[in-house]
Structure formats: structure tokens, C-alpha cells
Amino acid sequence: MPHFLVHYTYSPSTADGRDRVRAEHRDWLREQIAQDRVVTAGPYPDDSGATIVAQGTDEADVRDLFADDPFVRDELVEAIAVQEWKPVLGALA
């Protein structure tokens, strides 16, 4: 299944909401990891966003999956970019 980079952009105005929903968001990510839909995920140290490596059949499939993320559902992500990614070296190649 192809890999995709999912980039979240956060706004400082949603920080309190993200703090409130973070546990649910991480539980959702853990479920996706258990189902082999998410490979790894993590925020940027400056709290400006996050990158998630996901697997899906195509971009639409990945966007549909992430629509269920509590951060997305509660409108706590300012922008989402999804890009197919082809690892050629390393653990994911």
C-alpha cells in the first residue's frame, strides 16, 4: 500500500482545544497504527504542526481516514496537506 505524508498546520488559537482533545487524538492514532494505516506520527517542537506517515490506496482514501481524527473533527487543524511519498531507502523502503 502506498505511503503518504500527512502534514497538519496548527494555529495558536486552537492550542487549548488540542490540549483538551489530545488524549482522544492519540488514542485514534494508536488505533490506526494497530490497523497498519498509520506508520508513525509526531508534532513539531514549536507546536506549529505535525507530520504523520500513513498508508492508503490513494489521496482520497487517506483524506477520508483523517476526517475521523478528533483534531480534524473538532476543527483544531488549520490546514492539512497530503502527499504521496515513495521511500526508497531505509526502514520503510
C-alpha positions in Angstrom: 0.0 0.0 0.0 1.4 3.4 -0.9 2.8 5.7 1.8 1.5 9.3 2.3 2.9 12.2 4.3 0.1 14.0 6.1 1.1 17.5 7.3 -1.0 19.3 9.9 -0.7 23.0 10.4 -1.8 24.3 13.8 -2.9 27.7 14.9 -2.0 29.2 18.3 -5.7 29.9 18.7 -6.5 26.2 18.8 -3.9 25.2 21.4 -6.4 24.9 24.3 -8.7 22.8 22.2 -5.8 20.5 21.1 -4.8 20.1 24.8 -8.4 19.1 25.6 -8.7 16.6 22.8 -5.1 15.3 22.7 -5.7 12.0 24.6 -8.6 11.1 22.2 -6.4 12.2 19.2 -3.6 9.9 20.3 -5.9 7.0 21.0 -7.2 7.4 17.5 -3.7 7.4 16.1 -2.9 4.3 18.1 -5.9 2.5 16.6 -4.7 3.5 13.1 -1.2 2.1 13.9 -2.8 -1.1 15.1 -4.6 -1.3 11.8 -1.5 -0.6 9.8 -3.0 2.7 8.4 -0.5 5.0 10.3 3.2 4.2 10.5 4.4 7.0 12.7 3.3 10.4 13.9 4.6 13.3 15.8 4.3 17.1 16.4 6.9 19.7 15.7 8.7 21.0 18.8 7.4 24.6 18.1 3.8 23.4 18.2 3.2 24.7 14.6 2.0 21.3 13.3 2.7 17.6 12.9 3.7 15.1 10.3 2.1 11.7 10.1 3.2 8.9 7.8 0.1 7.0 6.7 -0.8 4.2 4.2 -3.7 4.2 1.9 -4.9 3.3 -1.6 -4.8 6.9 -2.8 -5.0 10.5 -1.5 -8.8 10.4 -1.2 -8.6 7.3 0.9 -6.1 9.0 3.3 -8.2 12.2 3.5 -11.3 10.1 4.3 -9.3 8.3 7.1 -8.1 11.6 8.6 -11.5 13.2 8.6 -12.2 10.9 11.6 -9.2 12.2 13.6 -10.6 14.1 16.7 -8.3 17.0 15.9 -9.8 17.3 12.5 -13.3 16.5 13.6 -13.2 19.3 16.2 -11.7 21.8 13.6 -8.4 22.1 15.5 -6.2 21.7 12.4 -5.8 24.9 10.4 -4.6 23.1 7.2 -4.0 19.6 6.1 -1.6 18.6 3.2 -1.5 15.1 1.9 1.3 14.0 -0.4 2.1 10.5 -1.7 5.6 9.5 -0.7 7.8 6.8 -2.1 10.5 5.8 0.4 13.4 4.2 -1.5 16.0 3.8 1.3 15.7 2.9 5.0 13.1 1.1 7.1 10.1 2.0 5.0 11.6 1.2 1.6 
